[in-house]
Amino acid sequence: MFQDRQFGSQQGGASASLWLADSLNREVASQSQPQDWRSRLHDWAEDVELVPDLGQRIGSLTWFRGLATCFGLCAIALYLSPGFQPVPGAPGPVLSDAHYDEVRSQMITPLAMGADSGRHMGPTDAVQPLRETPERPQIELSAQVGSSDTLPRALSRAGVSSGDVATVMAMVGGDIDAGVKPGTRLDIILGRRASRDRPRPLDKLAFRARLDLGVELTRNGGVLSVKRIPIRVDNTPLRIQGVVGDSIYRSARAAGAPPKAVQAFLRVIAQQVDLGGIGEGDRYDIVTEYRRAETGDVEVGDLLYAGLNRSRGKSVAMLKWNRDGRTEWFEASGVGERRGVLSAPVAGRMSSGYGQRRHPILGYTRMHAGIDFAARYGSPIYAVTDGVVAFAGRHGGHGNYVRIQHGGGLATGYAHMSRIAAVPGQRVRRGQVIGYVGSTGLSTGPHLHYELYRGGATVNPLSVKFTTTAQLAGRELAAFRARLAQYQGLRVGMHDSFAQKAPAAPVATGK
């Protein structure tokens, strides 16, 4: 073992001696040969930084050397730059009128100039310029009565003269007492005018005056004559039944009920049951006025019957009945609508009750002689029951104020309105709009201050509650039940009875 270690140390010493001798030989050889200039330049470039970063070591000698190099290079570039002079060019030739007219024919300009450009044929014996453009013998056009529009305005917009409009209204005014329905189409033909400074005469006009009547006016011998065309109409009410799904509104609409009828149905049912309690499986029954012409046009009228057969809870059967010139809803038993003072005067939540409170503006405690309902600005305010408007106008801290007398010593007041929709002496009914929510008078925001008076003194509106109920009897009750049986016996859906009706009456003509 000692011999191995000694032998190893001897080998290591020999290797080190050989490496040292080799290094000395290479150094002597390099010193003995002359160094190439490229090698010396490379070594100098490594020692000297030719392109220093001017963002680092600011103020050092290397930085100043780099700055000088930068300025020098910029100066050399500017000195050696050739400069820039505009390149001369010959101006374009000026177009003659004929060339310009030909070029303009390929542009969009002729659309605005009446397409009067391009190549033209010169006048010859066969082609001669006209002194004036020829006039069309007649103009056929179609107009439409817009929303909140009238027949005279629609005719005037179509170019009918004021004299012809007055003649038309004198001839058909009795056929359109309620006005022409918006969207009615007017087929108009205007004839040749006597001169260019006069309007064209109305030669023909055809439109739908009512669902059951079409009208045609034709000029014969210079005089307009009218032709009335009766249209057969089926007035059978429309009955729709179905089962409530996830939504009674969507279920009724999917069954074909018109939106107007479904909305009226929900308003009537909501007076009897909670709409949120209507569940899947309940059956609805809707009967509404429905007029259908043989041309396919329809008119949806008022709701006549509203029925709801519930699997759980109270079922409803309500029929509209006209009594003493007033339309009311009666239950199938003949009991009328229950009317109470405390129906909500506005769609909103009660924000302040009746009694002593600290006034938000005056800053001291005083009597709050009513209840407040928080509602959006401009929300409609309804009369809580029938009565006569005793006051409507500005009333001190109440701002815009309405007071209604209901009989029996009871009266109600509505304050802080933004706008009043009632006048003194007007008879109003329950649910009629009498004004709109505002913040007039002593008010910090839009709301309704509602008061109830008994014997002239304010009382808590929540402490007084009474109802009045109408009851049918005798012959009126028998007629009511007969009408109810008629509606409940209607066939569900639409049906066509035109085939069983007699032919239309002869057409009546006149001037």
Stockholm file with secondary structure:
# STOCKHOLM 1.0

chainA/1-511         MFQDRQFGSQQGGASASLWLADSLNREVASQSQPQDWRSRLHDWAEDVELVPDLGQRIGSLTWFRGLATCFGLCAIALYLSPGFQPVPGAPGPVLSDAHYDEVRSQMITPLAMGADSGRHMGPTDAVQPLRETPERPQIELSAQVGSSDTLPRALSRAGVSSGDVATVMAMVGGDIDAGVKPGTRLDIILGRRASRDRPRPLDKLAFRARLDLGVELTRNGGVLSVKRIPIRVDNTPLRIQGVVGDSIYRSARAAGAPPKAVQAFLRVIAQQVDLGGIGEGDRYDIVTEYRRAETGDVEVGDLLYAGLNRSRGKSVAMLKWNRDGRTEWFEASGVGERRGVLSAPVAGRMSSGYGQRRHPILGYTRMHAGIDFAARYGSPIYAVTDGVVAFAGRHGGHGNYVRIQHGGGLATGYAHMSRIAAVPGQRVRRGQVIGYVGSTGLSTGPHLHYELYRGGATVNPLSVKFTTTAQLAGRELAAFRARLAQYQGLRVGMHDSFAQKAPAAPVATGK
#=GR chainA/1-511 SS CHHHHHHHHHHHHHHHHHHHHHHHHHHHHHHHSCCCHHHHHHHHHHHSCSSCCTTSSTTSHHHHHHHHHHHHHHHHHHHHCCCCCCCCCCCCCCCCHHHHHHHHTTSSHHHHTTSCCSCCCCCCSSCCCCSSCCCCSCEEEEEECCTTCCHHHHHHHTTCCHHHHHHHHHHHGGGGTTCCCTTCEEEEEECCCSSTTSCCCEEEEEEEEETTEEEEEEEETTEEEEEEEECCEECCCEEEEEECCSCHHHHHHHTTCCHHHHHHHHHHHHTTSCGGGCCTTCEEEEEEEEEEETTSCEEEEEEEEEEEECSSSCCEEEEEEEETTEEEEEETTSBCCCEETTSCSSSSEEEECSEEEECTTTCSEEEECSEEEECCTTCEEECSSCEEEEEEEECGGGCEEEEEEEETTEEEEEEEEEEECCCTTCEECTTCEEEEEBCCSSCSSSEEEEEEEETTEEECGGGCCCEECCBCCHHHHHHHHHHHHHHHTSCSSCCCCGGGSCCCCCCEEEC
#=GC SS_cons         CHHHHHHHHHHHHHHHHHHHHHHHHHHHHHHHSCCCHHHHHHHHHHHSCSSCCTTSSTTSHHHHHHHHHHHHHHHHHHHHCCCCCCCCCCCCCCCCHHHHHHHHTTSSHHHHTTSCCSCCCCCCSSCCCCSSCCCCSCEEEEEECCTTCCHHHHHHHTTCCHHHHHHHHHHHGGGGTTCCCTTCEEEEEECCCSSTTSCCCEEEEEEEEETTEEEEEEEETTEEEEEEEECCEECCCEEEEEECCSCHHHHHHHTTCCHHHHHHHHHHHHTTSCGGGCCTTCEEEEEEEEEEETTSCEEEEEEEEEEEECSSSCCEEEEEEEETTEEEEEETTSBCCCEETTSCSSSSEEEECSEEEECTTTCSEEEECSEEEECCTTCEEECSSCEEEEEEEECGGGCEEEEEEEETTEEEEEEEEEEECCCTTCEECTTCEEEEEBCCSSCSSSEEEEEEEETTEEECGGGCCCEECCBCCHHHHHHHHHHHHHHHTSCSSCCCCGGGSCCCCCCEEEC
//
